[in-house]
Amino acid sequence: MARVLFGFATLLFLPLIARADDWPQWLGPKRDGVWRENGLLDKFPKEGPKVLWRADVGEGYAGPAVAGGRVFIADRVLAKDAANPKSAFSRTRVEGKERVLCLDEAKGTILWKQEYDCPYQISYASGPRTTPVVSGDRVYTYGAMGDLLCLDVKTGNIYWHKKLMKEYNVEAPTWGFAGHPLIDGNRLFCLVGGKGSVAVAFDKDTGRELWKALSAAEPGYAPPTMIEQAGKKQLILWHPESVNSLNPETGEVYWTIPWVGKAKSKSARLGAGMSIPTPRLFGDRLFLTCFYDGSLMLKLNGVGTPSILWKAGGKSENADDTVALHAVMVTPVFKGDYIYGVCSYGEMRGLKADSGERLWDTHQYTTGKSQRWGNAFIVEQGDRFILFNEQGDLILAKFHPKGHEEISRAHILDPTNTMAPPPGRRVIWSHPAFANRHVYARNDREIICVSMAADQR
């Protein structure tokens, strides 16, 4: 009887136990940008949240992944006497190595590193772009020049290494390979490019190609996204010419909705292929947003062709000409009847999901003023949002149809990257990981672990 009572009491107290989760891939455990832990700070202490450790890293835009007591991060180190070009748009060859680092989650000490020669010939040559993906005893990384690696989580030993530029006879996209890989079952989905191989599925254990599909002049940068409708999984591939739904098992195309960029300026042509933010699903609606071309809302129809609910392109990407949302790199939040995201010049906006009508906007959470490509990453947590902006500020806020409310703010990391426009502007353009009541954020010099736990541990 005593054991029964003890078990009953344990069940009663289970809701009070703080939930903790890893962050093993882009946008978290469910790849939806939601932090589901509790036991977190309601607001920051006056002195800011506690920084538990710091560790040196090289340059890179790649965010960290956290799993099984380890932190995985990809970076780049220049060769001796090498330097990045002064112009961010230059594609001059620069010698260097890409690395994968594995750190102890509790201490920040390096457990292992794996590196390989990787000359860059891309714009914005500041390191890898994609967040590692951890699956079981393996971690997968995708470098800016198309190096796809499968590594042992414990040792860093290479199971397989594919050089996709050579294998598929493709050039690197303007800003390098940046579509975060996706794992589903035994398949690893990647954005590659070329004729018939914009999307490629690999066997995650062997690296063997399982299928390839789609053709486009540019592969773009939007991560492969898995959704489910009418009991069937669909792999969503958005490249700069169309939005596509594929059978993830075979690569068969279920449907295609053309969405061709119409930017006319010289700067737009230089930036061709800017399909970047992750498509967002809510119920049977799928939302996409692009810097030059605005917003697209689809109403899904199982695996049949969806209908276009609305499309808002604006006259240009310039702040005064935009309508709805022209996001650059930030994945917006699609919450019920409303959408919250960052527009072309750093405007945080609230929109009506049924029409794209703008409800409010502000620069408060990004740069404080209009700045081209002004940025703040957004994660949903409970009834609030946690933002990490390009200035290194961590912000707690609430967004709703009538406006916004900043709850708390702390500066946790200094911006170091100077490639953003205008020249010399320092930014951090790397999405943090939110794991086990901690925030893991990096710039081009260090990665830090910041406690968000209510008890500051």
C-alpha angles and dihedrals in degrees: 000000000000090000091051092051091047091051091048091050090050091054090050092055097043094093088057094057111100113247118229129190140178122237101221101167148006110323094002140277095330094030090238103110094248122134104207100182124113133197089076133143116278089207136353123270115250091257091047130251117315117269105218098188146346129210132187118249136167127245124299148125093225115118122222128258121212124203139143095003093309136104119213122199135167122216144157134236122197122235118252111290091005122129135183115252117265091235113070089211095055117111096198114151111259122185121227147110133264116218139194113211127196116199133187105256094217100044108019093232117145111253096181143337134206122197140178138182111269121168111199126225100168139103117261090026096191101126141278120344109200132083114238117251118224118202119169110306094347137078123200126205133184118203129211092253095048102270107152113192136185111199137181109255094219102042109017090234113155117248091179140344123198126190100208098186090062097037095051097030094236136139122237113264116253093269097029131256104321110155106118108236118244129213122205118166108318093337129100111198120205139178105234115151138215132094111332094349109081085119121035130180118206132189100254093215100048106018090235115152111250098180143333131208147173133037129225139153089244127021093212122207108266112127119245105261129203120212135166127222129170090356094304128109118232128193108218115210116182114187126168094273104043150351112248138190118206136185100250092212098054110011091242110156111239096183144342129207113192114228107168120184115245102188112142106184125101090244089053092052090051088053097046114153100038099158095136121136118084112258110251125220127202116171106310096340126096120197127199131177134189135187097235102027107039125217139340126191119193130191107215125225106195106268090332124102111289125226125240109245093185143335126200120188107161124207093282142334092271113115097246092050101047126107125195107344132336100182121188107194106333118106105226126226115247106198118172109291095355141066127206122193149130119269134210100288100032099280112152103215139192115208139183107248094212095059112004090244111162114241100178143337138196141171091214096106101042121033105337090241140038110297127164108253092003106178147202124163115225130212125178116228120175110306094340142056131241116211132190111194132200091259091062097256121144110210135189113205146155123226125195137158094270097048147294140285126206109215103179142344136197132177106229106163137023119238113242108168113099100185098096120104128291095049113261097023108138118223145163110222100173123110112233126228118239109205140149092355091306136105119223113198133168142193127183093286110035147008119221136196114218123188117235092172117124089233091046094236 
